[in-house]
Every structure is written in structure tokens, then in C-alpha cells.
Amino acid sequence: MAAWPNLAEVRTLLRLQPDPTEDQVIQTALAAAIDYGISKYGGKYPPDNTDVPPSGHEACLLHAARLYRRRDSVDGTITWGDASAIRVGRVDPDIEALYALYAPLVFG
């Protein structure tokens, strides 16, 4: 078991050096990702929990990095100059799959 990710882990995944301005943005993205993870697990793992499943830790880490990078696509698209543009999906299937490994089953 693990804890929710911390700022240093997200920064390492993003390959960024410590920077007070960027760290605030990363911390905000991380807090949102942890809140989402807690909701996915039905509140079973509060923010200070150290029994988060490894897949939940990884999902939250990826989600925080994705939210941080999402600020580069305010309108939901990413462009590469004249080459092309793509739409950024609302949900990352890899993140959802990792959360689903331990998330409670919900019947509609």
C-alpha cells in the first residue's frame, strides 16, 4: 500500500525542477487529483491515508500531471503550429482503469 502522491513525485514525473510559481500550480492540480481519487474510492482513503492501493497512487500521480499540462489547452485543444490540432479528452482511460482496480462496484 502507498500514500497519495506528493508534490515532489508529480514534479519528477513532469521532469520539472523546483520553482515556487510552478509548484503552486502543480500543488493545485495534485489537490484536485487527490479529491477525485477519494471520490472514486467512495471516501475510503482520506487525504492523509497511507493505505492507498498502488494503482490508486499511480492513477492520482498521472491525473495530477495531466491536470497540470491541461492548462496548456484551456479550450480543450492542443495545436502544433501549422501541423495539426487535437482535442484533449475529458477522461483518461488509463487513469480510470487504474482507479477501477480497487473502486467499489456501482450498479445503476
PyRosetta script that sets phi, psi and omega in degrees:
from pyrosetta import init, pose_from_sequence

init()
pose = pose_from_sequence("MAAWPNLAEVRTLLRLQPDPTEDQVIQTALAAAIDYGISKYGGKYPPDNTDVPPSGHEACLLHAARLYRRRDSVDGTITWGDASAIRVGRVDPDIEALYALYAPLVFG")
pose.set_psi(1, 161.5)
pose.set_omega(1, -175.6)
pose.set_phi(2, -140.2)
pose.set_psi(2, 178.4)
pose.set_omega(2, 173.2)
pose.set_phi(3, -102.3)
pose.set_psi(3, 172.2)
pose.set_omega(3, 172.3)
pose.set_phi(4, -64.2)
pose.set_psi(4, 152.4)
pose.set_omega(4, -178.9)
pose.set_phi(5, -62.2)
pose.set_psi(5, 161.2)
pose.set_omega(5, 175.9)
pose.set_phi(6, -116.8)
pose.set_psi(6, 175.2)
pose.set_omega(6, -176.7)
pose.set_phi(7, -56.8)
pose.set_psi(7, -44.5)
pose.set_omega(7, -177.7)
pose.set_phi(8, -61.4)
pose.set_psi(8, -38.9)
pose.set_omega(8, 179.4)
pose.set_phi(9, -65.3)
pose.set_psi(9, -42.9)
pose.set_omega(9, 179.5)
pose.set_phi(10, -66.0)
pose.set_psi(10, -43.3)
pose.set_omega(10, 178.9)
pose.set_phi(11, -60.3)
pose.set_psi(11, -41.2)
pose.set_omega(11, 177.9)
pose.set_phi(12, -63.1)
pose.set_psi(12, -44.3)
pose.set_omega(12, 178.0)
pose.set_phi(13, -59.7)
pose.set_psi(13, -38.9)
pose.set_omega(13, -179.6)
pose.set_phi(14, -80.1)
pose.set_psi(14, -6.3)
pose.set_omega(14, -178.1)
pose.set_phi(15, 59.6)
pose.set_psi(15, 45.7)
pose.set_omega(15, 180.0)
pose.set_phi(16, -114.9)
pose.set_psi(16, 148.9)
pose.set_omega(16, 175.2)
pose.set_phi(17, -87.4)
pose.set_psi(17, 157.3)
pose.set_omega(17, 176.9)
pose.set_phi(18, -57.1)
pose.set_psi(18, 133.5)
pose.set_omega(18, 179.1)
pose.set_phi(19, -154.0)
pose.set_psi(19, 121.3)
pose.set_omega(19, -174.9)
pose.set_phi(20, -55.0)
pose.set_psi(20, -39.9)
pose.set_omega(20, -179.3)
pose.set_phi(21, -69.0)
pose.set_psi(21, -48.7)
pose.set_omega(21, -179.9)
pose.set_phi(22, -67.2)
pose.set_psi(22, -36.4)
pose.set_omega(22, 179.5)
pose.set_phi(23, -60.8)
pose.set_psi(23, -34.9)
pose.set_omega(23, 177.2)
pose.set_phi(24, -65.0)
pose.set_psi(24, -41.2)
pose.set_omega(24, 179.1)
pose.set_phi(25, -67.2)
pose.set_psi(25, -43.3)
pose.set_omega(25, 178.6)
pose.set_phi(26, -62.6)
pose.set_psi(26, -42.8)
pose.set_omega(26, -179.4)
pose.set_phi(27, -62.1)
pose.set_psi(27, -38.3)
pose.set_omega(27, 177.4)
pose.set_phi(28, -65.0)
pose.set_psi(28, -43.9)
pose.set_omega(28, 177.7)
pose.set_phi(29, -63.6)
pose.set_psi(29, -40.4)
pose.set_omega(29, 179.1)
pose.set_phi(30, -64.3)
pose.set_psi(30, -43.0)
pose.set_omega(30, 178.8)
pose.set_phi(31, -61.3)
pose.set_psi(31, -40.8)
pose.set_omega(31, 178.2)
pose.set_phi(32, -65.9)
pose.set_psi(32, -40.2)
pose.set_omega(32, 179.7)
pose.set_phi(33, -66.2)
pose.set_psi(33, -39.6)
pose.set_omega(33, 177.6)
pose.set_phi(34, -65.1)
pose.set_psi(34, -43.8)
pose.set_omega(34, 177.1)
pose.set_phi(35, -57.9)
pose.set_psi(35, -42.7)
pose.set_omega(35, 179.5)
pose.set_phi(36, -64.1)
pose.set_psi(36, -43.8)
pose.set_omega(36, 178.9)
pose.set_phi(37, -61.0)
pose.set_psi(37, -42.5)
pose.set_omega(37, 178.3)
pose.set_phi(38, -61.0)
pose.set_psi(38, -42.3)
pose.set_omega(38, 179.4)
pose.set_phi(39, -67.7)
pose.set_psi(39, -35.2)
pose.set_omega(39, 178.7)
pose.set_phi(40, -64.3)
pose.set_psi(40, -32.2)
pose.set_omega(40, -179.8)
pose.set_phi(41, -95.6)
pose.set_psi(41, 15.0)
pose.set_omega(41, 176.0)
pose.set_phi(42, 64.3)
pose.set_psi(42, 29.6)
pose.set_omega(42, 178.0)
pose.set_phi(43, 79.3)
pose.set_psi(43, 7.1)
pose.set_omega(43, -176.2)
pose.set_phi(44, -67.7)
pose.set_psi(44, -29.4)
pose.set_omega(44, -177.3)
pose.set_phi(45, -119.9)
pose.set_psi(45, 93.3)
pose.set_omega(45, -179.9)
pose.set_phi(46, -65.3)
pose.set_psi(46, 171.2)
pose.set_omega(46, -174.8)
pose.set_phi(47, -55.5)
pose.set_psi(47, -32.8)
pose.set_omega(47, -177.4)
pose.set_phi(48, -93.7)
pose.set_psi(48, 11.1)
pose.set_omega(48, -176.2)
pose.set_phi(49, -72.7)
pose.set_psi(49, 142.2)
pose.set_omega(49, 177.2)
pose.set_phi(50, -111.5)
pose.set_psi(50, 10.5)
pose.set_omega(50, 179.6)
pose.set_phi(51, -109.2)
pose.set_psi(51, 24.4)
pose.set_omega(51, 179.5)
pose.set_phi(52, -67.7)
pose.set_psi(52, 133.4)
pose.set_omega(52, 178.0)
pose.set_phi(53, -59.2)
pose.set_psi(53, 147.5)
pose.set_omega(53, 180.0)
pose.set_phi(54, -54.5)
pose.set_psi(54, -36.9)
pose.set_omega(54, 179.4)
pose.set_phi(55, -68.1)
pose.set_psi(55, -32.3)
pose.set_omega(55, 176.7)
pose.set_phi(56, -69.4)
pose.set_psi(56, -38.8)
pose.set_omega(56, 176.5)
pose.set_phi(57, -61.1)
pose.set_psi(57, -48.6)
pose.set_omega(57, -179.6)
pose.set_phi(58, -64.2)
pose.set_psi(58, -42.1)
pose.set_omega(58, 179.0)
pose.set_phi(59, -61.1)
pose.set_psi(59, -43.7)
pose.set_omega(59, -179.7)
pose.set_phi(60, -66.5)
pose.set_psi(60, -40.1)
pose.set_omega(60, 178.0)
pose.set_phi(61, -60.5)
pose.set_psi(61, -48.9)
pose.set_omega(61, 178.4)
pose.set_phi(62, -63.9)
pose.set_psi(62, -39.3)
pose.set_omega(62, -178.8)
pose.set_phi(63, -65.6)
pose.set_psi(63, -42.6)
pose.set_omega(63, 178.5)
pose.set_phi(64, -62.2)
pose.set_psi(64, -42.8)
pose.set_omega(64, 178.5)
pose.set_phi(65, -64.7)
pose.set_psi(65, -39.3)
pose.set_omega(65, 179.1)
pose.set_phi(66, -65.3)
pose.set_psi(66, -42.1)
pose.set_omega(66, 178.3)
pose.set_phi(67, -64.9)
pose.set_psi(67, -37.8)
pose.set_omega(67, 177.5)
pose.set_phi(68, -62.8)
pose.set_psi(68, -46.8)
pose.set_omega(68, -179.9)
pose.set_phi(69, -70.8)
pose.set_psi(69, -23.0)
pose.set_omega(69, -178.5)
pose.set_phi(70, -62.9)
pose.set_psi(70, -24.6)
pose.set_omega(70, 179.0)
pose.set_phi(71, -64.0)
pose.set_psi(71, -16.8)
pose.set_omega(71, 175.8)
pose.set_phi(72, -80.3)
pose.set_psi(72, -5.0)
pose.set_omega(72, -179.5)
pose.set_phi(73, -134.0)
pose.set_psi(73, 64.7)
pose.set_omega(73, -174.8)
pose.set_phi(74, -55.5)
pose.set_psi(74, -39.0)
pose.set_omega(74, -179.1)
pose.set_phi(75, -91.1)
pose.set_psi(75, 7.2)
pose.set_omega(75, 177.1)
pose.set_phi(76, 89.1)
pose.set_psi(76, 9.5)
pose.set_omega(76, 177.4)
pose.set_phi(77, -127.7)
pose.set_psi(77, 153.4)
pose.set_omega(77, 174.2)
pose.set_phi(78, -123.0)
pose.set_psi(78, 131.8)
pose.set_omega(78, -179.9)
pose.set_phi(79, -117.9)
pose.set_psi(79, 153.6)
pose.set_omega(79, 175.8)
pose.set_phi(80, -121.4)
pose.set_psi(80, 69.2)
pose.set_omega(80, 179.8)
pose.set_phi(81, 60.1)
pose.set_psi(81, -127.9)
pose.set_omega(81, 179.7)
pose.set_phi(82, -84.8)
pose.set_psi(82, -9.0)
pose.set_omega(82, -172.9)
pose.set_phi(83, -66.8)
pose.set_psi(83, -60.1)
pose.set_omega(83, -176.9)
pose.set_phi(84, -172.7)
pose.set_psi(84, 174.7)
pose.set_omega(84, 175.3)
pose.set_phi(85, -138.7)
pose.set_psi(85, 144.3)
pose.set_omega(85, 175.9)
pose.set_phi(86, -128.6)
pose.set_psi(86, 155.9)
pose.set_omega(86, 177.7)
pose.set_phi(87, -92.0)
pose.set_psi(87, 133.1)
pose.set_omega(87, 177.6)
pose.set_phi(88, -85.0)
pose.set_psi(88, 123.0)
pose.set_omega(88, -179.4)
pose.set_phi(89, -66.9)
pose.set_psi(89, 155.6)
pose.set_omega(89, -179.6)
pose.set_phi(90, -71.1)
pose.set_psi(90, -34.6)
pose.set_omega(90, -175.3)
pose.set_phi(91, -126.2)
pose.set_psi(91, 136.0)
pose.set_omega(91, 175.7)
pose.set_phi(92, -92.3)
pose.set_psi(92, 118.7)
pose.set_omega(92, -176.4)
pose.set_phi(93, -63.4)
pose.set_psi(93, -30.4)
pose.set_omega(93, 178.5)
pose.set_phi(94, -67.9)
pose.set_psi(94, -41.8)
pose.set_omega(94, 178.6)
pose.set_phi(95, -64.1)
pose.set_psi(95, -46.2)
pose.set_omega(95, 179.8)
pose.set_phi(96, -62.7)
pose.set_psi(96, -38.3)
pose.set_omega(96, 178.9)
pose.set_phi(97, -64.8)
pose.set_psi(97, -40.1)
pose.set_omega(97, 178.5)
pose.set_phi(98, -65.4)
pose.set_psi(98, -43.0)
pose.set_omega(98, 177.0)
pose.set_phi(99, -64.0)
pose.set_psi(99, -37.1)
pose.set_omega(99, -175.0)
pose.set_phi(100, -65.2)
pose.set_psi(100, -19.9)
pose.set_omega(100, -179.3)
pose.set_phi(101, -60.8)
pose.set_psi(101, -32.0)
pose.set_omega(101, -177.7)
pose.set_phi(102, -124.9)
pose.set_psi(102, -0.9)
pose.set_omega(102, -178.4)
pose.set_phi(103, -70.2)
pose.set_psi(103, 147.7)
pose.set_omega(103, 177.7)
pose.set_phi(104, -65.9)
pose.set_psi(104, 144.7)
pose.set_omega(104, 176.4)
pose.set_phi(105, -75.6)
pose.set_psi(105, 135.3)
pose.set_omega(105, 178.8)
pose.set_phi(106, -119.9)
pose.set_psi(106, 125.4)
pose.set_omega(106, 178.1)
pose.set_phi(107, -103.9)
pose.set_psi(107, 128.8)
pose.set_omega(107, -172.9)
pose.set_phi(108, -66.9)
pose.dump_pdb("model.pdb")
